[in-house]
């Protein structure tokens, strides 16, 4: 999105430390190149709904104390390294596929 926080030296050093390859998407292309929308956010939503349904089955309501844990459990299931890599492959971003 072009925000300057994505270009900071601190951000780039953190990415390097954790072996994260930073790819910058060209401006005005996110409607085409939205890797997270393609393959991560939908599963995240599905896993979150399953977590909430399980709590409901146990008669536990979602409140400010357990919403983060519920979301974190769902996120850990959806945001796996293999899933994130697959979304970039599916969008043709990495490895680059101009078609």
Helices and strands as residue ranges (DSSP letters): G 4-7, H 9-17, H 35-39, H 41-57, H 67-78, H 81-91
